[in-house]
Amino acid sequence: MIVRAVGRESPYHNMVCQIRSYVNGDWECHHQHAWREANGCADWLAKWSIDQVPRLLLITNPPGELRVLLGMDIVGAATPHLVSV
């Protein structure tokens, strides 16, 4: 979350401006639930972020574990979701 202004001298200025243009756009959004097994990258990033210092972080070279999950997403691989009844 961006809570304060980012000056033109910031290396993140252009990216923040682009994000704000997306946020302020005239959008119609629909949400669809996805089990964590179906969205491994988001699940991995959420768990990984807990140990990170709160700041803006660009991941230009994904860690090995995330690369594996990205590869699985590309080929459409899925992991089972177990539900107890």
Secondary structure, 3 states (H helix, E strand, C coil): CCCCCCCCCCCCHHHHHHHHHHHCCCCCCCCCCCCHHHCHHHHHHHHHHCCCCCCCCCCCCCCHHHHHHHHHHHHCCCCCCCCCC
